[in-house]
Amino acid sequence: MIDKEKVLETETLLEQFIPDHIFLYIAKGIIHCYDGNKTYTFKAGDYGIALKNRLARYKIENENGKFEYILFCFDEVFLRNFQEKHKTTSKNLRMMDTFLKIQPNRLIPNFIYSLKPYSDSAGTIDRAFEDIKYEELLIILLKNQPELAGIFFDFRTPEKINLEEFMNRNYSFNVPIDRFAFLTGRSLSAFKRDFKAIFNDTPSHWLIKKRLQEAYFLIDKKRKKPADIYLDLGFETLSHFSFAFRKQFGLTSTELKDQKKSISL
């Protein structure tokens, strides 16, 4: 479990697999969250839940050079213990959205304010009070929206889903192949086997080709700059993107932009 307050001095793009349910409170700045289907925006004073077993990408807007937030990560061990202690029952609640804004109530801001005496300069809660504060927050959330129990206490792993549809929607996320396998309800070996049957290619090769095809379209037709798109397409560095682009198409992205040359994909 983690709770922390961060200060980021420049606009930041982060990308990750969400392994646990997360409570997010924005203290300063704005964060835009994208899950492959929809964009969610949280401003200063907003709070909500990020659902586990999802992919997400974040873009941050600083306020006076800073972005500050507080996270509470509810792992399965804590949630199972809480459910047993409080004899909480629930019906599984299926959510399409990855991020859920919490209905405004006075208890949440008061709770955030109450953390200060128990936290150090980095925003980390004293371990002696950690479980107590986690429990207090969860009680507040469930009191405010009882239906959240159907999210927090759903301990199922992802079910087997349509692999082709999932990959065509999420190919730009830069996460390991085993994460894609898990999120589609498959073992790694079953994922690779099904992937080969559907796409007649390996996952790694297909992902690179798919990202580069999208890059080509954005540069050639939308006049985008490589520096503005490489992160969104799952490349870690601009140099890696440039190398892969030249290898795939036989010319640099700059040459493509200058020549307006048509290349068959």
C-alpha positions in Angstrom: 0.0 0.0 0.0 1.3 3.5 -0.9 0.1 6.9 -0.1 2.1 9.9 -1.2 2.1 13.5 -2.4 4.2 14.2 -5.4 5.6 17.5 -6.9 6.4 17.3 -10.6 8.1 20.3 -12.0 7.5 19.8 -15.7 4.6 18.4 -17.8 4.9 14.6 -17.5 3.4 11.7 -19.4 3.2 8.5 -17.5 1.9 5.1 -18.6 1.2 2.0 -16.6 -0.8 -1.1 -15.8 -2.9 -0.5 -12.7 -2.6 -3.6 -10.5 -4.7 -2.4 -7.5 -7.6 -0.1 -7.0 -6.3 3.5 -6.4 -7.9 6.4 -4.7 -6.6 9.6 -6.2 -6.9 13.2 -4.8 -5.6 16.1 -6.8 -4.2 18.9 -4.6 -2.7 21.1 -7.2 -2.7 21.0 -11.0 -4.7 19.0 -13.6 -4.3 15.4 -14.7 -5.7 13.9 -17.9 -6.1 10.1 -17.8 -6.6 8.0 -21.0 -7.5 4.3 -20.9 -7.5 3.5 -24.6 -11.1 4.4 -25.0 -11.9 7.6 -23.1 -10.1 10.6 -21.5 -10.9 11.6 -17.9 -9.8 14.9 -16.4 -9.2 15.6 -12.7 -8.6 19.1 -11.5 -7.5 20.5 -8.1 -10.0 19.4 -5.5 -11.3 16.4 -7.5 -11.0 12.8 -6.3 -11.9 9.4 -7.6 -11.0 5.8 -8.1 -8.8 4.2 -10.7 -9.9 0.6 -11.2 -7.4 -2.3 -11.0 -6.4 -4.5 -14.0 -6.6 -1.6 -16.5 -4.2 0.3 -18.7 -3.8 4.0 -18.4 -1.8 7.0 -19.6 -1.5 10.3 -17.8 -0.7 13.8 -18.9 -0.1 16.4 -16.3 -0.6 20.2 -16.3 1.3 21.9 -13.5 -0.1 24.8 -11.4 2.6 27.4 -10.7 5.3 24.8 -11.7 3.9 22.1 -9.4 1.6 19.1 -9.6 0.6 17.6 -6.2 -1.6 14.6 -5.5 -2.3 12.0 -2.9 -2.7 8.2 -3.7 -4.1 5.4 -1.6 -3.5 2.0 -3.2 -5.9 -0.7 -1.9 -4.2 -4.0 -2.4 -6.1 -7.3 -2.3 -4.7 -8.4 1.1 -6.0 -5.2 2.8 -9.4 -5.4 1.0 -9.9 -9.1 2.0 -9.0 -8.3 5.6 -11.4 -5.3 5.6 -14.2 -7.4 4.2 -13.7 -10.1 6.8 -13.5 -7.6 9.7 -16.6 -5.6 8.7 -18.6 -8.6 7.2 -19.1 -6.6 4.1 -21.2 -8.2 1.3 -21.5 -7.0 -2.2 -22.6 -7.8 -5.7 -20.0 -7.6 -8.5 -20.3 -4.3 -10.3 -19.1 -4.3 -13.9 -17.6 -1.0 -14.9 -16.6 0.0 -18.4 -14.8 3.2 -17.3 -11.3 2.9 -15.8 -11.6 6.1 -13.7 -14.6 6.9 -11.5 -15.1 10.3 -10.0 -16.4 10.2 -6.4 -19.6 12.1 -5.6 -18.6 15.3 -3.7 -19.0 15.1 0.1 -17.6 17.0 3.0 -16.0 13.8 4.5 -13.3 13.4 1.8 -11.8 16.9 2.1 -11.8 16.6 5.9 -10.1 13.3 5.7 -7.4 14.7 3.4 -6.8 17.5 5.8 -6.6 15.1 8.7 -3.6 13.3 7.1 -1.2 16.2 7.7 -0.4 15.5 11.4 0.4 11.8 10.5 2.5 12.5 7.4 6.2 13.4 6.8 7.5 16.1 4.4 7.2 13.7 1.5 3.5 13.0 2.3 4.0 9.5 3.5 1.9 8.4 6.4 3.6 7.2 9.6 3.4 3.4 9.4 1.8 3.2 12.9 -1.3 5.0 11.5 -1.3 3.6 7.9 -3.8 0.8 8.2 -6.1 3.0 10.4 -6.1 5.8 7.8 -6.7 3.3 4.9 -9.6 1.8 6.8 -11.0 5.2 7.6 -10.9 6.2 3.9 -12.5 3.0 2.7 -15.3 3.4 5.3 -16.0 6.9 4.1 -16.1 5.8 0.4 -18.5 3.0 1.1 -20.7 5.2 3.3 -20.9 7.8 0.6 -21.4 5.3 -2.3 -22.3 1.7 -1.0 -22.2 0.4 -4.6 -18.4 0.8 -4.6 -18.3 -2.4 -2.6 -19.0 -4.2 -5.8 -15.8 -2.8 -7.2 -13.5 -3.1 -4.2 -14.4 -6.6 -3.2 -14.4 -8.2 -6.7 -11.3 -10.4 -6.5 -11.8 -12.1 -9.9 -9.0 -12.1 -12.5 -9.8 -10.7 -16.0 -12.0 -13.0 -18.1 -11.1 -14.2 -21.5 -12.1 -11.5 -24.0 -11.9 -10.8 -27.7 -8.1 -10.5 -28.3 -8.3 -8.8 -31.7 -10.6 -6.0 -30.5 -8.5 -5.5 -27.3 -5.2 -5.3 -29.1 -6.5 -2.9 -31.9 -7.7 -0.6 -29.1 -4.7 -0.8 -26.8 -1.6 -1.4 -29.1 -0.1 2.0 -28.2 0.3 1.2 -24.5 4.0 0.4 -23.7 3.5 -2.5 -21.3 5.1 -6.0 -21.4 3.5 -8.8 -23.5 2.5 -10.7 -20.3 0.4 -7.8 -19.2 -1.6 -7.9 -22.5 -2.0 -11.7 -21.9 -3.3 -11.2 -18.4 -5.7 -8.5 -19.4 -7.2 -10.7 -22.1 -7.7 -13.5 -19.7 -5.0 -15.8 -21.0 -1.7 -17.4 -20.0 1.3 -16.1 -21.9 1.5 -19.2 -24.0 -2.2 -19.1 -24.8 -2.0 -15.4 -25.7 0.9 -16.0 -28.1 -0.9 -19.0 -29.7 -4.2 -17.1 -30.1 -2.3 -14.0 -31.4 -0.6 -16.0 -34.1 -3.9 -17.5 -35.2 -5.5 -14.0 -35.4 -2.8 -11.8 -36.7 -0.4 -14.3 -38.3 2.5 -12.5 -36.5 4.2 -12.4 -33.1 3.0 -9.9 -30.6 6.2 -7.9 -30.5 6.6 -7.6 -34.2 2.9 -6.7 -34.7 3.0 -4.0 -32.0 6.0 -2.3 -33.6 4.5 -2.4 -37.1 1.1 -1.2 -35.9 2.6 1.7 -34.0 4.7 2.7 -37.0 1.8 2.5 -39.4 -0.1 4.9 -37.1 3.0 7.2 -36.9 3.3 7.2 -40.7 -0.4 8.3 -41.0 -0.1 11.0 -38.4 3.1 12.5 -39.9 2.0 12.1 -43.6 -1.7 13.0 -43.3 -2.0 14.9 -40.1 1.3 16.8 -40.3 2.3 15.8 -36.8 5.8 16.1 -35.5 7.6 12.9 -34.3 8.4 14.6 -31.0 4.7 15.1 -30.4 3.6 11.5 -31.0 6.3 9.0 -30.2 5.3 8.7 -26.5 1.6 8.3 -27.3 2.5 5.5 -29.7 4.4 3.4 -27.1 8.0 4.4 -27.9 10.2 5.2 -24.9 12.6 7.5 -26.7 12.6 9.7 -29.8 15.8 8.0 -31.0 14.2 4.6 -30.7 11.2 5.8 -32.7 13.4 7.4 -35.4 15.5 4.2 -35.8 12.4 2.0 -36.0 10.7 4.3 -38.5 13.7 4.4 -40.8 14.1 0.7 -40.7 10.4 0.1 -41.5 9.9 2.7 -44.3 13.4 3.3 -45.6 13.4 7.0 -44.8 13.2 9.3 -41.8 10.1 10.9 -40.6 11.6 14.3 -41.6 12.2 13.0 -45.2 8.6 11.8 -45.3 7.3 15.2 -44.2 9.5 17.0 -46.7 8.9 14.7 -49.7 5.2 13.9 -49.0 6.1 10.6 -50.4 3.5 7.8 -50.5 4.6 4.4 -49.2 2.5 1.4 -49.2 2.1 0.0 -45.7 
